């Protein structure tokens, strides 16, 4: 025989989610609301700040990439050979 527990589990889970929503609604708001963020988004000061931050991120990322390539290229001759050359005898006519 099959017992239908899905309805009771749905009721319990909905009660938990209602309690969680109440707890979240009781918390004080930190930061801007969505309407305030949308208003700030179009201000020229924040637009410049966003583009500056994005530009600085890519400039630093590019500099790190170029620096690592430069280190590899400039120190390429200092790498020890991993294979040894065969030893050959150059004595002739003995």
The first five atom37 places (N, CA, C, CB, O) and aatype in JSON, in Angstrom:
{
  "aatype": [20, 20, 20, 20, 20, 20, 20, 20, 20, 20, 20, 20, 20, 20, 20, 20, 20, 20, 20, 20, 20, 20, 20, 20, 20, 20, 20, 20, 20, 20, 20, 20, 20, 20, 20, 20, 20, 20, 20, 20, 20, 20, 20, 20, 20, 20, 20, 20, 20, 20, 20, 20, 20, 20, 20, 20, 20, 20, 20, 20, 20, 20, 20, 20, 20, 20, 20, 20, 20, 20, 20, 20, 20, 20, 20, 20, 20, 20, 20, 20, 20, 20, 20, 20, 20, 20, 20, 20, 20, 20, 20, 20, 20, 20],
  "atom_mask": [
    [1, 1, 1, 1, 1],
    [1, 1, 1, 1, 1],
    [1, 1, 1, 1, 1],
    [1, 1, 1, 1, 1],
    [1, 1, 1, 1, 1],
    [1, 1, 1, 1, 1],
    [1, 1, 1, 1, 1],
    [1, 1, 1, 1, 1],
    [1, 1, 1, 1, 1],
    [1, 1, 1, 1, 1],
    [1, 1, 1, 1, 1],
    [1, 1, 1, 1, 1],
    [1, 1, 1, 1, 1],
    [1, 1, 1, 1, 1],
    [1, 1, 1, 1, 1],
    [1, 1, 1, 1, 1],
    [1, 1, 1, 1, 1],
    [1, 1, 1, 1, 1],
    [1, 1, 1, 1, 1],
    [1, 1, 1, 1, 1],
    [1, 1, 1, 1, 1],
    [1, 1, 1, 1, 1],
    [1, 1, 1, 1, 1],
    [1, 1, 1, 1, 1],
    [1, 1, 1, 1, 1],
    [1, 1, 1, 1, 1],
    [1, 1, 1, 1, 1],
    [1, 1, 1, 1, 1],
    [1, 1, 1, 1, 1],
    [1, 1, 1, 1, 1],
    [1, 1, 1, 1, 1],
    [1, 1, 1, 1, 1],
    [1, 1, 1, 1, 1],
    [1, 1, 1, 1, 1],
    [1, 1, 1, 1, 1],
    [1, 1, 1, 1, 1],
    [1, 1, 1, 1, 1],
    [1, 1, 1, 1, 1],
    [1, 1, 1, 1, 1],
    [1, 1, 1, 1, 1],
    [1, 1, 1, 1, 1],
    [1, 1, 1, 1, 1],
    [1, 1, 1, 1, 1],
    [1, 1, 1, 1, 1],
    [1, 1, 1, 1, 1],
    [1, 1, 1, 1, 1],
    [1, 1, 1, 1, 1],
    [1, 1, 1, 1, 1],
    [1, 1, 1, 1, 1],
    [1, 1, 1, 1, 1],
    [1, 1, 1, 1, 1],
    [1, 1, 1, 1, 1],
    [1, 1, 1, 1, 1],
    [1, 1, 1, 1, 1],
    [1, 1, 1, 1, 1],
    [1, 1, 1, 1, 1],
    [1, 1, 1, 1, 1],
    [1, 1, 1, 1, 1],
    [1, 1, 1, 1, 1],
    [1, 1, 1, 1, 1],
    [1, 1, 1, 1, 1],
    [1, 1, 1, 1, 1],
    [1, 1, 1, 1, 1],
    [1, 1, 1, 1, 1],
    [1, 1, 1, 1, 1],
    [1, 1, 1, 1, 1],
    [1, 1, 1, 1, 1],
    [1, 1, 1, 1, 1],
    [1, 1, 1, 1, 1],
    [1, 1, 1, 1, 1],
    [1, 1, 1, 1, 1],
    [1, 1, 1, 1, 1],
    [1, 1, 1, 1, 1],
    [1, 1, 1, 1, 1],
    [1, 1, 1, 1, 1],
    [1, 1, 1, 1, 1],
    [1, 1, 1, 1, 1],
    [1, 1, 1, 1, 1],
    [1, 1, 1, 1, 1],
    [1, 1, 1, 1, 1],
    [1, 1, 1, 1, 1],
    [1, 1, 1, 1, 1],
    [1, 1, 1, 1, 1],
    [1, 1, 1, 1, 1],
    [1, 1, 1, 1, 1],
    [1, 1, 1, 1, 1],
    [1, 1, 1, 1, 1],
    [1, 1, 1, 1, 1],
    [1, 1, 1, 1, 1],
    [1, 1, 1, 1, 1],
    [1, 1, 1, 1, 1],
    [1, 1, 1, 1, 1],
    [1, 1, 1, 1, 1],
    [1, 1, 1, 1, 1]
  ],
  "atom_positions": [
    [[0.83, -1.19, 0.0], [0.0, 0.0, 0.0], [0.87, 1.24, 0.0], [-0.95, 0.0, 1.21], [1.9, 1.32, 0.68]],
    [[0.43, 2.18, -0.77], [1.21, 3.41, -0.89], [0.54, 4.5, -0.08], [1.35, 3.84, -2.38], [-0.67, 4.72, -0.18]],
    [[1.34, 5.18, 0.73], [0.79, 6.31, 1.48], [1.24, 7.59, 0.82], [1.24, 6.27, 2.97], [2.38, 7.7, 0.36]],
    [[0.37, 8.54, 0.77], [0.67, 9.8, 0.1], [1.22, 10.79, 1.12], [-0.59, 10.38, -0.6], [0.47, 11.42, 1.86]],
    [[2.54, 10.92, 1.14], [3.18, 11.84, 2.08], [3.62, 13.12, 1.39], [4.37, 11.17, 2.75], [4.15, 14.02, 2.03]],
    [[3.4, 13.2, 0.08], [3.86, 14.39, -0.63], [3.1, 15.63, -0.22], [3.74, 14.19, -2.12], [3.67, 16.71, -0.17]],
    [[1.82, 15.5, 0.08], [1.03, 16.65, 0.5], [1.51, 17.17, 1.85], [-0.46, 16.3, 0.56], [1.62, 18.38, 2.06]],
    [[1.79, 16.25, 2.76], [2.25, 16.68, 4.08], [3.65, 17.26, 4.02], [2.22, 15.51, 5.06], [3.95, 18.23, 4.72]],
    [[4.51, 16.69, 3.18], [5.86, 17.25, 3.06], [5.82, 18.61, 2.39], [6.77, 16.31, 2.29], [6.63, 19.48, 2.7]],
    [[4.87, 18.81, 1.45], [4.72, 20.11, 0.81], [4.27, 21.15, 1.82], [3.73, 20.04, -0.37], [4.71, 22.29, 1.79]],
    [[3.39, 20.75, 2.7], [2.89, 21.67, 3.72], [4.01, 22.06, 4.66], [1.73, 21.04, 4.5], [4.15, 23.23, 5.01]],
    [[4.8, 21.11, 5.06], [5.91, 21.4, 5.96], [6.92, 22.31, 5.27], [6.59, 20.09, 6.42], [7.4, 23.27, 5.87]],
    [[7.25, 22.02, 3.99], [8.23, 22.84, 3.31], [7.7, 24.25, 3.05], [8.64, 22.19, 1.99], [8.47, 25.21, 3.09]],
    [[6.41, 24.38, 2.79], [5.87, 25.72, 2.58], [5.85, 26.51, 3.88], [4.46, 25.65, 2.0], [6.05, 27.72, 3.88]],
    [[5.6, 25.82, 5.01], [5.65, 26.5, 6.3], [7.06, 26.97, 6.61], [5.15, 25.58, 7.41], [7.25, 28.06, 7.16]],
    [[8.05, 26.17, 6.26], [9.45, 26.54, 6.5], [9.81, 27.74, 5.64], [10.39, 25.37, 6.19], [10.46, 28.67, 6.12]],
    [[9.39, 27.73, 4.36], [9.74, 28.85, 3.49], [9.04, 30.13, 3.94], [9.37, 28.54, 2.05], [9.61, 31.21, 3.79]],
    [[7.83, 30.03, 4.48], [7.14, 31.21, 5.0], [7.9, 31.76, 6.2], [5.68, 30.88, 5.39], [8.05, 32.97, 6.34]],
    [[8.37, 30.86, 7.07], [9.15, 31.29, 8.22], [10.46, 31.94, 7.78], [9.42, 30.11, 9.16], [10.88, 32.94, 8.36]],
    [[11.11, 31.37, 6.76], [12.36, 31.94, 6.27], [12.13, 33.32, 5.68], [13.0, 31.02, 5.24], [12.93, 34.22, 5.87]],
    [[11.02, 33.48, 4.95], [10.72, 34.79, 4.38], [10.48, 35.83, 5.46], [9.5, 34.72, 3.47], [10.9, 36.98, 5.33]],
    [[9.82, 35.42, 6.54], [9.58, 36.36, 7.64], [10.89, 36.78, 8.29], [8.65, 35.73, 8.69], [11.08, 37.94, 8.64]],
    [[11.8, 35.81, 8.44], [13.1, 36.13, 9.03], [13.86, 37.09, 8.12], [13.93, 34.84, 9.26], [14.49, 38.03, 8.61]],
    [[13.82, 36.86, 6.82], [14.52, 37.73, 5.88], [13.9, 39.12, 5.87], [14.5, 37.12, 4.46], [14.62, 40.12, 5.8]],
    [[12.58, 39.21, 5.94], [11.91, 40.51, 5.93], [12.21, 41.3, 7.19], [10.42, 40.32, 5.77], [12.14, 42.53, 7.16]],
    [[12.52, 40.63, 8.3], [12.81, 41.31, 9.55], [14.21, 41.9, 9.59], [12.61, 40.37, 10.7], [14.5, 42.76, 10.42]],
    [[15.09, 41.44, 8.7], [16.46, 41.94, 8.7], [16.49, 43.38, 8.22], [17.36, 41.05, 7.82], [15.71, 43.76, 7.35]],
    [[17.38, 44.2, 8.77], [17.49, 45.58, 8.28], [18.13, 45.59, 6.89], [18.31, 46.45, 9.26], [18.96, 44.74, 6.56]],
    [[17.74, 46.55, 6.1], [18.28, 46.66, 4.74], [19.68, 47.26, 4.79], [17.35, 47.53, 3.84], [19.91, 48.27, 5.46]],
    [[20.59, 46.62, 4.09], [21.97, 47.1, 4.0], [22.22, 47.46, 2.55], [23.0, 46.03, 4.52], [22.02, 46.64, 1.67]],
    [[22.65, 48.67, 2.3], [22.94, 49.08, 0.93], [21.72, 49.7, 0.27], [23.43, 47.9, 0.12], [20.75, 50.07, 0.92]],
    [[21.8, 49.8, -1.07], [20.76, 50.45, -1.85], [19.67, 49.45, -2.24], [21.35, 51.09, -3.1], [19.93, 48.26, -2.38]],
    [[18.46, 49.97, -2.41], [17.38, 49.14, -2.95], [17.55, 49.07, -4.46], [15.97, 49.71, -2.56], [18.41, 49.74, -5.03]],
    [[16.72, 48.26, -5.11], [16.81, 48.1, -6.56], [16.53, 49.41, -7.29], [15.85, 47.02, -7.03], [17.19, 49.74, -8.27]],
    [[15.55, 50.15, -6.82], [15.23, 51.44, -7.45], [16.38, 52.44, -7.3], [13.94, 52.03, -6.85], [16.7, 53.17, -8.23]],
    [[17.0, 52.45, -6.13], [18.14, 53.35, -5.9], [19.33, 52.95, -6.77], [18.54, 53.35, -4.42], [20.04, 53.81, -7.29]],
    [[19.55, 51.64, -6.92], [20.65, 51.17, -7.77], [20.43, 51.55, -9.22], [20.81, 49.65, -7.64], [21.36, 51.97, -9.91]],
    [[19.2, 51.41, -9.7], [18.91, 51.79, -11.09], [19.09, 53.29, -11.3], [17.48, 51.39, -11.46], [19.51, 53.71, -12.38]],
    [[18.78, 54.09, -10.29], [18.99, 55.54, -10.41], [20.49, 55.87, -10.43], [18.3, 56.28, -9.26], [20.92, 56.74, -11.18]],
    [[21.26, 55.18, -9.6], [22.71, 55.43, -9.54], [23.43, 54.93, -10.79], [23.32, 54.77, -8.3], [24.48, 55.45, -11.17]],
    [[22.86, 53.92, -11.43], [23.51, 53.29, -12.58], [23.7, 54.24, -13.73], [22.71, 52.1, -13.04], [24.67, 54.12, -14.48]],
    [[22.81, 55.18, -13.9], [22.89, 56.08, -15.04], [23.65, 57.37, -14.73], [21.52, 56.41, -15.51], [23.83, 58.19, -15.62]],
    [[24.08, 57.56, -13.49], [24.85, 58.76, -13.15], [26.23, 58.7, -13.79], [24.97, 58.92, -11.61], [26.86, 57.64, -13.79]],
    [[26.7, 59.82, -14.35], [28.0, 59.82, -15.03], [29.17, 59.44, -14.13], [28.25, 61.17, -15.63], [30.12, 58.81, -14.58]],
    [[29.1, 59.83, -12.86], [30.21, 59.53, -11.94], [30.39, 58.02, -11.79], [29.95, 60.17, -10.56], [31.52, 57.53, -11.81]],
    [[29.31, 57.28, -11.65], [29.41, 55.84, -11.47], [29.72, 55.13, -12.77], [28.12, 55.3, -10.88], [30.35, 54.08, -12.77]],
    [[29.29, 55.71, -13.87], [29.63, 55.14, -15.18], [31.14, 55.22, -15.41], [28.87, 55.88, -16.32], [31.76, 54.26, -15.87]],
    [[31.73, 56.36, -15.08], [33.18, 56.52, -15.21], [33.91, 55.58, -14.25], [33.6, 57.99, -14.93], [34.93, 54.99, -14.61]],
    [[33.38, 55.45, -13.03], [34.02, 54.56, -12.05], [33.98, 53.1, -12.53], [33.32, 54.68, -10.68], [34.96, 52.38, -12.38]],
    [[32.86, 52.67, -13.11], [32.76, 51.3, -13.63], [33.73, 51.06, -14.76], [31.35, 51.01, -14.09], [34.43, 50.04, -14.78]],
    [[33.78, 51.99, -15.73], [34.69, 51.81, -16.86], [36.15, 51.87, -16.42], [34.42, 52.87, -17.92], [36.99, 51.17, -16.98]],
    [[36.46, 52.7, -15.44], [37.83, 52.76, -14.93], [38.21, 51.44, -14.26], [37.97, 53.92, -13.93], [39.32, 50.94, -14.47]],
    [[37.32, 50.89, -13.46], [37.61, 49.62, -12.79], [37.78, 48.49, -13.8], [36.49, 49.27, -11.79], [38.69, 47.67, -13.67]],
    [[36.93, 48.44, -14.81], [37.05, 47.39, -15.83], [38.34, 47.58, -16.62], [35.83, 47.42, -16.78], [39.04, 46.6, -16.9]],
    [[38.66, 48.82, -16.98], [39.9, 49.09, -17.71], [41.14, 48.73, -16.91], [39.97, 50.54, -18.11], [42.09, 48.17, -17.45]],
    [[41.13, 49.06, -15.62], [42.28, 48.72, -14.78], [42.43, 47.21, -14.63], [42.14, 49.38, -13.39], [43.55, 46.69, -14.64]],
    [[41.31, 46.49, -14.5], [41.37, 45.04, -14.41], [42.05, 44.45, -15.63], [39.97, 44.44, -14.25], [42.97, 43.65, -15.5]],
    [[41.61, 44.85, -16.84], [42.19, 44.29, -18.06], [43.62, 44.76, -18.28], [41.34, 44.66, -19.27], [44.42, 44.0, -18.83]],
    [[43.95, 45.98, -17.87], [45.33, 46.46, -18.01], [46.27, 45.65, -17.11], [45.42, 47.96, -17.66], [47.36, 45.26, -17.54]],
    [[45.86, 45.4, -15.88], [46.68, 44.6, -14.97], [46.79, 43.17, -15.47], [46.1, 44.62, -13.54], [47.87, 42.58, -15.42]],
    [[45.69, 42.61, -15.95], [45.7, 41.24, -16.47], [46.64, 41.14, -17.67], [44.27, 40.79, -16.86], [47.41, 40.18, -17.77]],
    [[46.58, 42.11, -18.57], [47.47, 42.12, -19.74], [48.92, 42.29, -19.35], [47.06, 43.21, -20.7], [49.81, 41.67, -19.93]],
    [[49.18, 43.15, -18.35], [50.55, 43.34, -17.9], [51.12, 42.07, -17.27], [50.62, 44.49, -16.89], [52.29, 41.75, -17.48]],
    [[50.31, 41.36, -16.52], [50.77, 40.1, -15.94], [51.06, 39.06, -17.02], [49.73, 39.55, -14.96], [52.05, 38.33, -16.94]],
    [[50.21, 39.0, -18.02], [50.44, 38.07, -19.12], [51.7, 38.44, -19.9], [49.22, 38.05, -20.06], [52.52, 37.58, -20.22]],
    [[51.87, 39.73, -20.21], [53.06, 40.18, -20.93], [54.32, 39.96, -20.1], [52.93, 41.65, -21.31], [55.36, 39.59, -20.64]],
    [[54.23, 40.19, -18.79], [55.38, 39.96, -17.92], [55.78, 38.51, -17.87], [55.08, 40.44, -16.52], [56.98, 38.2, -17.88]],
    [[54.82, 37.61, -17.82], [55.17, 36.19, -17.79], [55.78, 35.74, -19.11], [53.93, 35.34, -17.47], [56.71, 34.93, -19.12]],
    [[55.27, 36.25, -20.22], [55.87, 35.92, -21.52], [57.27, 36.5, -21.62], [55.0, 36.45, -22.67], [58.17, 35.85, -22.14]],
    [[57.46, 37.71, -21.12], [58.79, 38.34, -21.15], [59.79, 37.56, -20.31], [58.7, 39.78, -20.65], [60.94, 37.4, -20.72]],
    [[59.37, 37.08, -19.16], [60.27, 36.27, -18.31], [60.67, 35.0, -19.04], [59.59, 35.93, -16.97], [61.84, 34.61, -19.0]],
    [[59.73, 34.36, -19.69], [60.04, 33.12, -20.42], [61.0, 33.39, -21.56], [58.76, 32.47, -20.94], [61.95, 32.63, -21.76]],
    [[60.77, 34.45, -22.32], [61.61, 34.75, -23.48], [63.02, 35.16, -23.06], [60.97, 35.85, -24.32], [63.99, 34.7, -23.65]],
    [[63.13, 36.01, -22.05], [64.45, 36.51, -21.65], [65.29, 35.45, -20.93], [64.29, 37.72, -20.76], [66.51, 35.5, -21.0]],
    [[64.66, 34.52, -20.26], [65.41, 33.5, -19.53], [65.44, 32.17, -20.25], [64.81, 33.3, -18.15], [65.75, 31.14, -19.64]],
    [[65.14, 32.15, -21.51], [65.1, 30.91, -22.27], [66.49, 30.28, -22.38], [64.52, 31.16, -23.66], [66.6, 29.05, -22.37]],
    [[67.53, 31.07, -22.49], [68.87, 30.52, -22.65], [69.44, 29.97, -21.34], [69.8, 31.58, -23.21], [70.44, 29.25, -21.37]],
    [[68.85, 30.28, -20.2], [69.36, 29.82, -18.92], [68.83, 28.45, -18.53], [69.01, 30.8, -17.86], [69.22, 27.93, -17.48]],
    [[67.98, 27.86, -19.32], [67.4, 26.57, -18.99], [68.41, 25.48, -19.27], [66.09, 26.33, -19.78], [68.98, 25.41, -20.36]],
    [[68.64, 24.62, -18.28], [69.58, 23.52, -18.45], [68.96, 22.48, -19.36], [69.96, 22.89, -17.09], [67.75, 22.27, -19.36]],
    [[69.81, 21.84, -20.14], [69.34, 20.81, -21.04], [68.93, 19.58, -20.23], [70.42, 20.44, -22.08], [69.62, 19.2, -19.29]],
    [[67.83, 18.98, -20.61], [67.35, 17.83, -19.86], [67.91, 16.53, -20.41], [65.84, 17.78, -19.87], [67.81, 15.49, -19.76]],
    [[68.5, 16.57, -21.61], [69.11, 15.36, -22.18], [70.6, 15.6, -22.31], [68.48, 15.0, -23.57], [71.04, 16.71, -22.63]],
    [[71.36, 14.58, -22.05], [72.81, 14.73, -22.16], [73.25, 14.35, -23.58], [73.55, 13.86, -21.09], [72.67, 13.46, -24.2]],
    [[74.25, 15.03, -24.05], [74.78, 14.74, -25.38], [75.58, 13.45, -25.31], [75.66, 15.92, -25.9], [76.21, 13.16, -24.3]],
    [[75.57, 12.68, -26.37], [76.34, 11.43, -26.36], [77.83, 11.74, -26.31], [76.01, 10.56, -27.61], [78.31, 12.69, -26.94]],
    [[78.56, 10.93, -25.56], [80.01, 11.11, -25.43], [80.66, 10.45, -26.63], [80.55, 10.49, -24.08], [80.47, 9.27, -26.9]],
    [[81.44, 11.24, -27.35], [82.13, 10.7, -28.52], [83.62, 10.79, -28.3], [81.72, 11.44, -29.8], [84.12, 11.72, -27.67]],
    [[84.32, 9.84, -28.82], [85.77, 9.81, -28.71], [86.35, 10.47, -29.97], [86.29, 8.34, -28.53], [85.98, 10.11, -31.09]],
    [[87.26, 11.42, -29.76], [87.85, 12.12, -30.9], [89.31, 11.72, -31.1], [87.74, 13.63, -30.71], [90.05, 12.43, -31.78]],
    [[89.72, 10.63, -30.54], [91.11, 10.19, -30.72], [91.22, 9.46, -32.05], [91.57, 9.28, -29.54], [90.55, 8.45, -32.29]],
    [[92.08, 9.97, -32.9], [92.29, 9.35, -34.22], [93.71, 8.81, -34.31], [92.01, 10.37, -35.37], [94.66, 9.43, -33.83]],
    [[93.83, 7.72, -34.91], [95.14, 7.19, -35.24], [95.91, 6.6, -34.09], [95.94, 8.25, -35.83], [97.14, 6.54, -34.18]],
    [[95.35, 6.17, -33.07], [96.11, 5.52, -32.01], [96.31, 4.1, -32.26], [95.47, 5.69, -30.72], [96.94, 3.42, -31.45]]
  ]
}
